[in-house]
Amino acid sequence: MLVVHHLNHSRSQRVLWLLEELSLPYEIKQYQRNTETNLAPPELEAIHPLGKSPVLTDGKTTVIESGAIIDYIIRRHGKGQLQPSLESTDYDEYQQWLHYAEGSAMLPLMLKLYTSRLGEAAAPLEPRITSEISNHLGFVNQALTSKNWFVANTFSGADVQMSFVGEIARVYGVLGSLPALSSWVDRFQARPAYKKALEKGGEYRFA
């Protein structure tokens, strides 16, 4: 049985969404953030030493990192759904988006979150962070111009993995000048599987 170790208000929500898209049976083990620190509870460390979410367990296999979890679920359980053929050039683009989401796009967005807590001490970093956010979101917006989904204009695991980038950008209020990115967020949040995953996952401030 696939088990998602799910933290409220976290990137593990997109793992639930993927499982709903694939209509796979799974179990959710819920964890709550500390209301003062906003950190995951120590109970997650019993599942993986890093104590981070998402974590997926599948029998004796434990998988961490959103991109790796999405890839694992689709390869092992997806029966060819939600990814291009391995022999196609589309598959190479698909893999790039899986890695890009957390490897590049989320970095300046998370830096903005962390430095916002520093007040005036963050001032020297703000221009560079703002520039990087603009650069990455502009790139993503351009990639979605004239198409609905990232790879071959077909919904895939790449859209699931990239979803948190769009949702954080909306929270920061920067989608007004990025119409293709904004429309894509509206589109994936309207999917029935996305809504069903929200019902099961609980608190999620980014929808």
Number of C-alpha atoms within 10 A of each C-alpha: 10 18 17 24 21 26 27 18 17 19 19 23 27 24 26 26 22 25 22 19 21 16 11 14 10 13 13 15 10 13 16 15 15 11 8 6 8 10 13 19 15 15 12 20 13 9 16 15 9 11 16 22 24 22 22 27 17 13 9 5 8 14 18 16 15 24 23 15 22 24 19 14 21 20 14 10 14 19 11 12 15 20 21 20 12 11 8 9 11 15 15 14 15 21 17 13 22 21 17 16 23 17 12 13 23 20 17 19 20 14 15 18 13 11 16 14 10 10 8 10 11 14 12 9 12 16 11 12 18 14 11 17 22 15 13 18 20 16 13 21 19 15 16 20 16 9 14 19 18 21 23 15 11 15 16 20 28 26 25 23 25 23 19 23 20 26 20 19 22 17 12 12 10 15 21 11 11 18 14 21 27 19 17 21 22 14 12 18 16 11 12 13 19 21 16 14 19 18 11 13 23 14 15 14 11 15 16
